[in-house]
Amino acid sequence: MTTGHDHCTRCLLPVGQPGVRLDGSGICQRCRSWDQEKSFYTDFTRHRPILERRLAQFSERFHYAAAVGLSGGKDSAYVLHRLMTAYAANVLAITFDNGFLSDYAWRNIRAIVSGSGIDHLVYRPDWAAMRELYKATLRRFGDPCIGCSIGGYILSIRGCHDLRIPLFVHGRSPMQMFRDLYPGTRDPGLGVLRANLEDYNREALLTQYGSLIRRIRLLVLTSVRSRAMRRRINRELFGAGLADAAVVPEFAAFFLFEPYDEEAIKRSLEEADLGYQRPEKDAVLGHGDCLIHDVSAHLFERKHGINRVMPDVAAMLRQEAITRDEVPDILAANTPSEEDVDISTEHLLERLDMTRDEYERIVRRLTRRARRPRKR
């Protein structure tokens, strides 16, 4: 439908982005989908007891009721703190050494572990396998972060399976969880979120994980040339599989059970005196814990024509977490300088053992795709 607008009048996403077709009021499908679903996803009075029951049930049967990913950022530190204090859960902190954690992240990790007294495991995967997975997602999608997301998600489930921990609690924010909520979305995480709010169901989890694992195996098959390396990646990610597990680990989103406020989270951590420090460049939606965030932002903008955090900003607008007046400052704070991009690019190339020429070919291909007319 033609409205005369080139972007959603509510969330500001431009027409042509997935899920951004405007109705007669100039509102996109993403906004309409959120309006339909928000009462379900934000009923914290109903949801918190679900997490409490999960933790109580598992505490009786397992040494650790849950594992928590600790990246050194605010969200993971806050989830860890809340589970230990408000829920009195015995949890294991796990740091996935994805190859790109910054010095700032490691400093926070060490301080939080020391300040909280939490049991902590650093998992260092087969780097040769992960490096090829990062390269595959960079070449295929122009986004190394997809490789990190795949590794973090699947290895979280595998790690909990191997360590006999029934629950992995993550700290993805509501804007991250729901930014791709629209009809026809390909985001597999939305199905997992709904399962978090239902009774534990081993068979349903196996079905969800099975579907995702098949998609990842297909990605590896079609993106990694070496058969030996494909086997190596699959072995690292999936091990012997989950079918024999008496309890299939669940991947649970903490901020389905409690409301999210970024500034309040930072203040809470500072008041708890756990050792958490804000990054030097503290900003809404900032990522001081990742060395390649700036080059990832650069690649995203070349491919999609918008700032990397714009989908999150749009989600915050539709969730009424910010006002439109705040948007320019948030985008400006999350727009890396050329120098920042260059430094981040060097980290990427060094860790992936990739030449500058190969990287530039990827950038040129992304730019050509971005210039193609978008279907409306």
C-alpha positions as CSV (number, residue, x, y, z in Angstrom):
1,M,0.0,0.0,0.0
2,T,1.3,3.4,-0.9
3,T,1.2,6.0,1.9
4,G,3.7,8.6,0.7
5,H,6.1,7.7,3.5
6,D,9.5,6.2,3.0
7,H,9.7,4.9,6.6
8,C,7.4,3.8,9.4
9,T,6.0,6.8,11.1
10,R,6.2,5.1,14.5
11,C,9.5,3.1,14.6
12,L,11.3,5.0,11.8
13,L,12.6,1.9,10.0
14,P,12.8,2.6,6.2
15,V,10.5,0.8,3.7
16,G,12.3,-2.1,2.1
17,Q,13.7,-3.5,5.3
18,P,12.2,-7.0,6.2
19,G,8.8,-6.6,7.8
20,V,8.6,-2.9,6.8
21,R,5.5,-2.6,4.6
22,L,3.3,0.3,5.6
23,D,-0.5,0.2,6.2
24,G,-2.8,3.2,5.5
25,S,-1.6,4.9,8.7
26,G,2.0,4.6,7.8
27,I,2.7,2.0,10.4
28,C,4.8,-1.1,9.6
29,Q,4.2,-4.8,10.2
30,R,6.8,-4.9,12.9
31,C,4.9,-2.3,14.9
32,R,1.5,-4.0,14.4
33,S,3.0,-7.4,15.4
34,W,4.3,-5.9,18.6
35,D,0.9,-4.4,19.4
36,Q,-0.7,-7.8,19.0
37,E,1.9,-9.6,21.1
38,K,3.1,-7.2,23.8
39,S,0.5,-8.0,26.4
40,F,1.7,-11.7,26.3
41,Y,5.4,-11.0,26.4
42,T,5.3,-8.3,29.0
43,D,3.1,-9.9,31.7
44,F,5.9,-10.1,34.2
45,T,3.5,-10.8,37.1
46,R,2.6,-14.1,35.4
47,H,6.0,-14.8,34.0
48,R,8.3,-14.5,37.0
49,P,6.7,-17.4,38.9
50,I,7.5,-19.6,35.9
51,L,11.2,-18.9,36.3
52,E,11.0,-19.3,40.1
53,R,9.4,-22.8,39.6
54,R,12.0,-23.8,37.1
55,L,14.9,-22.9,39.4
56,A,13.3,-24.4,42.5
57,Q,12.5,-27.7,40.5
58,F,16.1,-27.9,39.2
59,S,17.7,-26.9,42.5
60,E,16.4,-30.1,44.0
61,R,17.9,-32.3,41.3
62,F,21.1,-30.7,40.1
63,H,24.1,-29.1,41.7
64,Y,23.7,-26.0,39.5
65,A,20.2,-25.0,38.8
66,A,21.3,-22.8,35.9
67,A,24.3,-21.5,33.9
68,V,24.7,-17.9,32.9
69,G,26.7,-16.5,30.1
70,L,29.2,-13.9,31.4
71,S,30.5,-11.7,28.7
72,G,31.7,-8.8,30.8
73,G,28.8,-6.6,29.7
74,K,26.1,-5.1,31.8
75,D,23.2,-7.5,30.9
76,S,25.0,-10.7,31.6
77,A,26.5,-9.3,34.9
78,Y,23.0,-8.2,36.0
79,V,21.4,-11.5,35.2
80,L,24.0,-13.3,37.2
81,H,23.6,-10.9,40.1
82,R,19.8,-11.3,40.1
83,L,19.8,-15.0,40.0
84,M,22.2,-15.2,42.9
85,T,20.4,-12.7,45.0
86,A,16.7,-12.3,44.1
87,Y,16.3,-16.0,43.2
88,A,18.9,-17.6,45.6
89,A,19.9,-19.9,42.8
90,N,23.2,-21.8,42.7
91,V,24.5,-20.9,39.2
92,L,27.6,-21.4,37.2
93,A,29.0,-18.5,35.2
94,I,30.3,-19.5,31.8
95,T,32.4,-17.2,29.6
96,F,32.4,-18.2,25.9
97,D,35.8,-17.0,24.7
98,N,34.6,-16.1,21.2
99,G,38.0,-14.7,20.2
100,F,36.9,-11.1,20.3
101,L,36.4,-10.2,23.9
102,S,38.0,-6.8,24.7
103,D,40.4,-6.0,27.5
104,Y,37.5,-4.1,29.1
105,A,35.4,-7.3,29.0
106,W,38.0,-9.5,30.6
107,R,38.6,-6.9,33.3
108,N,34.9,-6.9,34.2
109,I,34.7,-10.7,34.1
110,R,37.6,-11.1,36.5
111,A,36.3,-8.4,38.8
112,I,32.7,-9.8,38.8
113,V,33.8,-13.4,39.4
114,S,36.0,-12.2,42.3
115,G,33.3,-9.8,43.7
116,S,30.5,-12.3,43.6
117,G,32.4,-15.5,44.5
118,I,30.6,-17.3,41.7
119,D,31.9,-20.5,40.2
120,H,33.2,-19.7,36.8
121,L,34.2,-21.6,33.6
122,V,35.9,-20.2,30.6
123,Y,35.1,-22.2,27.5
124,R,37.6,-21.9,24.7
125,P,36.4,-23.7,21.6
126,D,38.3,-25.2,18.8
127,W,39.5,-21.9,17.3
128,A,40.3,-23.4,13.8
129,A,36.7,-24.6,13.6
130,M,35.2,-21.3,14.9
131,R,37.4,-19.2,12.6
132,E,36.0,-21.0,9.6
133,L,32.5,-20.5,10.9
134,Y,33.1,-16.8,11.3
135,K,34.5,-16.6,7.8
136,A,31.6,-18.5,6.4
137,T,29.0,-16.1,7.9
138,L,31.1,-13.1,6.9
139,R,31.3,-14.3,3.3
140,R,27.7,-15.4,3.1
141,F,25.9,-12.7,5.1
142,G,28.5,-10.0,5.5
143,D,28.2,-10.4,9.2
144,P,30.7,-12.2,11.5
145,C,28.3,-11.6,14.4
146,I,26.1,-14.4,13.1
147,G,28.9,-16.8,13.6
148,C,29.3,-15.6,17.2
149,S,25.5,-16.0,17.8
150,I,25.5,-19.5,16.4
151,G,28.5,-20.5,18.5
152,G,27.3,-18.9,21.6
153,Y,23.8,-20.4,21.4
154,I,24.6,-23.9,20.3
155,L,27.7,-24.2,22.6
156,S,25.6,-23.0,25.5
157,I,23.2,-25.8,25.0
158,R,25.9,-28.4,24.4
159,G,27.9,-27.1,27.4
160,C,24.9,-27.5,29.7
161,H,24.2,-30.9,28.3
162,D,27.8,-32.0,29.0
163,L,27.9,-30.5,32.5
164,R,24.4,-31.7,33.4
165,I,23.0,-28.2,33.9
166,P,19.3,-28.0,33.0
167,L,18.9,-24.3,32.3
168,F,21.0,-21.7,30.5
169,V,19.8,-18.2,31.3
170,H,20.9,-15.4,28.9
171,G,20.5,-11.6,29.0
172,R,19.4,-10.6,25.6
173,S,17.4,-7.4,25.9
174,P,13.8,-7.0,24.8
175,M,14.9,-4.9,21.8
176,Q,17.2,-7.7,20.7
177,M,14.6,-10.4,21.3
178,F,11.7,-8.7,19.5
179,R,13.3,-6.6,16.8
180,D,12.5,-9.2,14.2
181,L,8.9,-9.9,15.4
182,Y,6.8,-9.7,12.2
183,P,4.8,-12.0,9.9
184,G,7.1,-14.4,8.1
185,T,10.1,-13.7,10.2
186,R,13.0,-16.2,10.0
187,D,14.2,-15.5,13.5
188,P,14.3,-19.0,15.2
189,G,14.6,-17.5,18.6
190,L,11.0,-16.4,18.8
191,G,9.8,-19.9,19.1
192,V,12.2,-20.6,21.9
193,L,10.9,-17.5,23.7
194,R,7.4,-18.9,23.7
195,A,8.6,-22.2,25.0
196,N,10.3,-20.3,27.9
197,L,6.8,-19.2,29.1
198,E,5.3,-22.7,29.0
199,D,5.8,-25.8,31.1
200,Y,9.1,-27.6,30.5
201,N,8.7,-29.9,27.5
202,R,11.7,-32.1,26.6
203,E,10.3,-33.2,23.3
204,A,9.3,-29.7,22.2
205,L,12.9,-28.5,23.0
206,L,14.4,-31.4,20.9
207,T,12.1,-30.4,18.0
208,Q,13.2,-26.7,18.2
209,Y,16.9,-27.5,18.5
210,G,16.6,-30.1,15.8
211,S,15.2,-27.6,13.4
212,L,17.9,-25.0,14.2
213,I,20.7,-27.6,14.0
214,R,19.6,-28.7,10.5
215,R,19.7,-25.0,9.4
216,I,23.2,-24.6,10.8
217,R,24.4,-27.9,9.3
218,L,23.1,-26.7,5.9
219,L,24.9,-23.4,6.3
220,V,28.2,-25.2,7.1
221,L,27.6,-27.6,4.2
222,T,27.1,-24.8,1.7
223,S,29.6,-22.3,3.0
224,V,32.7,-24.3,4.0
225,R,34.5,-26.0,1.2
226,S,36.7,-28.5,3.1
227,R,34.9,-31.7,4.1
228,A,37.3,-32.2,7.0
229,M,36.7,-28.7,8.3
230,R,32.9,-29.2,8.0
231,R,33.2,-32.3,10.2
232,R,35.4,-30.4,12.6
233,I,32.9,-27.5,12.9
234,N,30.0,-29.9,13.4
235,R,31.9,-31.9,16.0
236,E,32.7,-28.7,17.9
237,L,29.2,-27.4,17.8
238,F,27.1,-30.5,18.3
239,G,29.3,-33.2,19.9
240,A,27.3,-36.4,20.2
241,G,24.0,-34.6,20.1
242,L,21.1,-34.2,22.6
243,A,18.8,-37.1,21.9
244,D,20.2,-39.2,24.7
245,A,19.8,-36.5,27.4
246,A,17.4,-37.3,30.2
247,V,17.0,-33.5,30.6
248,V,17.4,-31.4,27.5
249,P,18.9,-28.0,28.6
250,E,16.6,-25.0,28.1
251,F,17.8,-21.7,26.7
252,A,15.9,-19.1,28.7
253,A,15.6,-15.3,28.3
254,F,15.9,-13.6,31.7
255,F,14.1,-10.5,30.5
256,L,10.9,-12.4,29.7
257,F,10.6,-12.6,33.5
258,E,11.7,-9.2,34.6
259,P,11.4,-5.7,33.0
260,Y,14.4,-4.2,31.3
261,D,15.9,-0.7,32.0
262,E,19.4,-0.2,30.7
263,E,20.4,2.7,32.9
264,A,18.8,1.1,36.0
265,I,20.7,-2.1,35.3
266,K,24.0,-0.2,35.3
267,R,23.2,1.7,38.5
268,S,22.1,-1.5,40.2
269,L,25.4,-3.2,39.4
270,E,27.4,-0.2,40.6
271,E,25.4,-0.1,43.9
272,A,26.0,-3.9,44.4
273,D,29.8,-3.2,44.2
274,L,30.5,-6.3,42.3
275,G,33.4,-4.8,40.3
276,Y,31.4,-3.9,37.2
277,Q,32.6,-0.8,35.4
278,R,31.0,1.1,32.6
279,P,32.9,1.2,29.3
280,E,34.9,4.4,28.5
281,K,32.5,5.3,25.8
282,D,29.3,4.6,27.7
283,A,26.2,4.8,25.5
284,V,22.8,3.3,25.1
285,L,23.1,0.1,23.1
286,G,26.9,0.3,23.3
287,H,29.1,-2.8,23.1
288,G,32.4,-2.1,24.8
289,D,33.0,-5.9,25.3
290,C,33.5,-6.7,21.6
291,L,36.6,-5.9,19.6
292,I,34.9,-6.3,16.2
293,H,31.7,-4.4,17.0
294,D,32.7,-1.4,15.0
295,V,33.7,-3.2,11.8
296,S,30.5,-5.2,12.2
297,A,28.5,-1.9,12.4
298,H,30.3,-0.7,9.3
299,L,29.5,-3.9,7.3
300,F,25.9,-3.8,8.4
301,E,25.4,-0.2,7.2
302,R,27.1,-1.0,3.9
303,K,24.7,-3.9,3.4
304,H,21.4,-2.5,4.8
305,G,21.9,1.2,4.4
306,I,21.0,1.9,8.1
307,N,22.9,2.1,11.3
308,R,23.6,-1.2,13.0
309,V,21.6,-0.3,16.1
310,M,18.6,1.1,14.1
311,P,16.6,-2.1,14.4
312,D,17.1,-2.1,18.2
313,V,16.2,1.6,18.3
314,A,13.1,0.9,16.3
315,A,12.2,-1.9,18.8
316,M,12.7,0.5,21.7
317,L,10.4,3.1,20.0
318,R,7.6,0.6,19.5
319,Q,8.1,-0.7,23.1
320,E,8.0,3.0,24.3
321,A,11.4,2.6,26.0
322,I,12.7,5.8,24.4
323,T,11.2,8.9,22.6
324,R,11.9,10.0,19.1
325,D,13.8,13.0,20.4
326,E,16.4,10.6,21.9
327,V,17.0,8.7,18.6
328,P,19.6,11.1,17.0
329,D,21.9,11.0,20.0
330,I,21.7,7.2,20.3
331,L,22.5,6.8,16.6
332,A,25.3,9.3,16.8
333,A,26.8,7.5,19.9
334,N,26.7,4.2,18.0
335,T,28.3,5.5,14.8
336,P,32.0,4.5,14.9
337,S,34.6,6.8,13.5
338,E,36.8,5.8,10.5
339,E,39.6,5.3,12.9
340,D,37.5,3.0,15.1
341,V,36.4,1.0,12.1
342,D,40.0,0.6,10.9
343,I,41.2,-0.6,14.3
344,S,38.3,-3.0,14.6
345,T,38.9,-4.3,11.1
346,E,42.5,-5.1,11.9
347,H,41.3,-7.2,14.9
348,L,38.9,-9.1,12.6
349,L,41.5,-9.8,9.9
350,E,44.2,-10.8,12.3
351,R,41.9,-13.3,14.2
352,L,40.4,-14.7,11.1
353,D,43.7,-14.9,9.2
354,M,42.0,-13.1,6.4
355,T,43.7,-10.8,3.8
356,R,42.7,-7.2,3.3
357,D,41.9,-8.0,-0.4
358,E,39.5,-10.7,0.5
359,Y,37.8,-8.5,3.1
360,E,37.5,-5.6,0.5
361,R,35.9,-8.0,-2.0
362,I,33.2,-8.8,0.6
363,V,32.6,-5.1,1.3
364,R,32.3,-4.4,-2.5
365,R,29.8,-7.2,-2.9
366,L,27.7,-6.0,0.0
367,T,27.7,-2.5,-1.4
368,R,26.5,-3.7,-4.9
369,R,23.7,-5.7,-3.2
370,A,22.7,-2.6,-1.2
371,R,22.4,-0.5,-4.4
372,R,19.9,-2.8,-6.0
373,P,16.3,-1.5,-5.9
374,R,14.4,-2.9,-3.0
375,K,10.9,-4.4,-3.6
376,R,8.2,-2.6,-1.9
